[in-house]
Amino acid sequence: MKRTFVTLIATLLIALVLSSCSQAVHEFPVLPITTTPASSTPIVFSTYNGNGFAIPYPASWGTIPLKTTGSYRSGVVLFQDLQQGTVIAYFLITEEHLSQKVSVEDYFAFQRAQLPSNYSEYTPIGTSNITVDGNEAIEHTWSYTNSNSNKSLSVEEYHLLVCTVEGETAWSFEADSIFLDDYMSTLNTMIAGFHTLNQ
């Protein structure tokens, strides 16, 4: 009973904190995340095909094609784990058309340079090299603090960014959750299964 009450209070406080959050990288709002992930039942995956790519995602998650924020950006889709109408985690894919070829290292360096100004108390956790759709990619995780306007309430959240470049096209994958560790297996399956579609 006491644990349920504490969980309820924590949930309400987190909802209050996150309702006043500012915008994050790519000009998409940080979504409210207010409860724990669902049970450890096996995940059934569906496949999203559209916006120039295909990717596996949990069948229970919602998908939202989003309007782009500039002519250079397309293929933006938001996947989110909704439980009782509340967003628990999200996974965002963005395609960016570059004006010239750049290395994945330079593209990632540009993205990373923006993080301290976009995330309060940005704290790097780790960076590694991986492969996405046969291309070199860089994966970076960090924690940050979401606070309300007067800083009286705050919550630590975790964020994942994966960048890859193919020719003059860059793909970014972002995930956010208080419980990011609980989602890493799912996110790794999604990223490993991502591939572009011939247009």
N, C-alpha and C positions, 0 to 999 in steps of 0.2 A: 504493500500500500504506500509506504513511504517512498519507495523507488519510483512508483507511478507518479506520485505527486511531484517529486523532484524532476522527473523527466518532463512532466507537463509544464512546470515553471520554466525549465531550461528551454523548452520548445517555444514558449511564448516570448521569452527574452530574446532568443535568436531571431524570431520572426520580426520583433520590433527593431532589432539592430539592422537586419538585412533589408528592411523596407526602406531605409534611408541611404542605401549604398550608392556610391557614384558609379559611373561607367568604367568598363575595363577596356583592355586592348581590343581593337577592331570595332570600337564604338557600339558594342552590344552590352546591354545592362547585365550586371551581376544578378543572378536569380536568387530568390530566397530559398534557403535550404534549412529545413527545420525539424527533421526527424531522422531516425536511424534507418539503414537499408532494410529491405525485406529479408525474409528467411533465406537459408542457404539451399533452397530447392534448385535443382538443375535448371540452367538457363536454356530456353528454346530460342534459337536465332532465326530471324527473317533476313531477307536481303533487300536493301534499298538500291534501286536502279534509277538514276536520273541526274540532272545537273552535271553530266559529263563523267560520272563515276558510279561505281557499285561498291557497297560495303555491307558486311553482316552487322546486325544490331539486335539486341534483345527484343523479341516479339512484343513484350509487354511495354516497351518504351514508345513514346510518341515521337513523331517526326514532323518538323515544321520547316518547309522551305521558306527562307527569309528574303526580304527585299535587299538588294545590294546597296552599299553606301557610296558607290562611285562606279564610273564606267569601267574601271580596271578590275573590278571585283565581281565574281560571279560564282555559281556553284556553291552557294552558302546554304547549309542545312543544319538545323539544330535538332539533336536527339536528346530527349530528356526522360528521366525516370520519374514518373509521377505516381505518388501514393496518396490516395484520398485527396486528390487535387493539389498536393504540395510537391514542388520540385525538390527531389533529393539529390540529384546529380544531373549534369548536362555534359554533352559532347558536341562540339561545334566544329564544322568543317568549312574552310574558306579557301577558295581558289583566287589567286591574284595574278593578273597578267602584267608581267614586268616590261619595262621599256627596253631592257637589254638583258643579255645573259649575265647572271651572277652565280657565284658558287653558293652552295648550301651554307658554308661557314659564314660568308658575308651576309647572306639573308638572315640567318639566325642571329648574328651579332647585332644587326639592325633591330630585329624584334626584341632581343634581350635588353638592349640599351633603353628601351621605353618602359621596361617593367618597374623600376624603382619609382618612377613618377606616376605610374598608373595603379600601383598597389601599395597600400599603407603597410609599413614595416615589412617590406619585401625581404624574404630570407631564402637564399638559394638552398636547395636540398641536394640536388645532383644533376649531372649532365652526362649523357652517353651517346655514342654513335650507334644507330640502328639502320635497318633497310626498310623502305616502304615502297611497294610496287616496283621492286628492282632498282630503286634509286637510293643513294646515300641520304640519310636523314639524321637529324639531331633531336634528341629528346631531353627536355629540361623540366624539372619539378621544383616548386617552391611553395613556401607558406606565406601567408599575409594576414593582416588583421582587418576585419570589417568592423567599423565603429559607427555609432550614431553621431549626429552632428556635434553634440557636446562631449563626446568621448567617454561618457559615463558607462556605456556598455560596449563590449567588443567580443568578437569571436574569432578564433583562428581557423582559417580555411586553407585548403590545399589545391594547387593548380598544376596541370600538366600541359606542356606545349611541345608539339612535335612539328618540325619544319622539314620540308623536302622541296627540291627544285628539279624540274625537268625542262630543259631548254629555257624558254622565257616564261614558264609557268611555275608558280610557287604554290604549294599546298600547305596549309596550316591546320593542325588538329589541336583543339583545346578541350580540356575537361576540368570541371570544378566541382568540389564537394568537400564538406567537412570530413567525410568518410572516404577520401580518395583511395586509401589502401584497400578498402573493401571492394572497390571497383576495378582495380588494376588488371586483374585477370580478364575481365570483360573488355576493358579498353584495349588491352594488348591483342585480343582476338579481333576486335574491330579494325585496329590499325593494320594488323598482319593480313587481313582479308581485303583491304582497300585496293582497288585498281581502277584506273581510268578507262573510260569507254571510248572506242573509236567513233568519231563523229562524222 
